[in-house]
Amino acid sequence: MKGKKVLVGVTGGIAAYKTAELVRLLIKADLQVEVAMTEGATWFITPLTLETLSGNKVITRMFGHVETPMDHIRCGQDADLIIIAPATANIIGKMAHGIADDFLSTCMLAATAKTLICPAMNDRMFLNPAVQDNLALLQKRGFAIIAPGSGELACGTDGPGRLPDPTDILEQALIFLSERDLEGCKILVTAGPTTEYIDPVRYVTNRSSGKMGYALARAALRRGAEVVLISGPTHLKPPPGIHFCPVKTAEEMKVAVFDHLNGCHIIIKAAAVSDYRPKETADQKVKKGAESLSLDMVKNPDILALLGQTKKDHPCILVGFAAETEDLVENARKKINAKNLDMIVANDVSRKDAGFETDTNAVKIIYADGRIEASRLMEKIDVAHLILDRAKALKDESP
Ligand code: PMT
């Protein structure tokens, strides 16, 4: 993303306060951000806030500001993407009908960049046929529109009109800005832990947060892939636009994986599946009694090994993960052979900055032919892109 430019247009609605978070996220994603505000927007959030977050002077008026006199032409052509957030009924109407009576609306008339409109307003205003017709017209002309969320609105009513979560706007922006080199590719990712029930209130699980698997799903989606994410219980929000399949147990994960296998080009198993489950799950909460309690455990199906055994029925690139606390490469190599994989991503989970729960990871990618590649410590999203690069290369090489 480095070097890509985004122009954020802010208009006068209460949701303008959320734009500060959006600008922060865009900067964090390594984008260059310029902000243009309407006069109305400056009543809700100060230009200084957005100037501080973006690191650039905020443009608020057409005439008399310090930058070049041609900013209204330059801004919309320099940008790789324009985001209007929040977009009021007023700016939507002006853009649909070619009205240019302030800096932002004039800039939009000359703009050539892809534009993402994020409407936010009172539900009656949003549902007004004039606004709906204007949005339909803009959509027909190639503008992208993120539907507002539904719920409690600042004006006290309940309905559609909430600005989508800034993380969802960011995600859509990154989809528009990314190279779509995985278009036409179906990728199945598993993520998170599995939970194996002892009784209705207790279960056996592990430390997986799902961050690595969700990063893989997000990276694949940004690059244009059709993504199926099968996830054990986590606190993460699945990225909009993926086919999300929540599961709890290893058995449920197995069923979901085999249900979604058809047409997959790449399967990546980042989930930490419980190797064992309690032999019996009690129907009622187990009562406290004896001084000690033994749990009889039985083996869970090894989903990855099953995929490896049946690979000729569903040819695809099969990528496993290995979470190890000792003899990382040796143990991972055993798994690549035993499970008939094309590639395995080995994590040293004894590290504090890698593996379970962390935002970063450092991995060793081991190939079926014995090659091995070590990554440096990176954000999980960057590790995800590296794994996808390597899996895609294997897919492109395969007959
Ligand atoms: O979720 P995070 O907090 O971000 O942490 C990421 C991670 C550490 C969970 C992830 O990077 C990782 O290493 N995932 C695999 C963990 C694991 O279960 O490793 P394993 O060595 O036990 O299993 C090897 C492979 O077989 C894995 O791809 C696993 O999904 C698969 N498996 C294991 C057991 C089983 N019954 N079925 C399986 O499919």
Residues whose N, C-alpha, C, O or C-beta is under 5 A from the ligand:
A	BS01	PMT	G192 R207 S208 S209 G210 K211 M212 K269 A270 A271 A272 V273 S274 D275 N300 P301 D302 I303 L304 G320 F321 A322 A323 N347 G355 F356 E357 T358
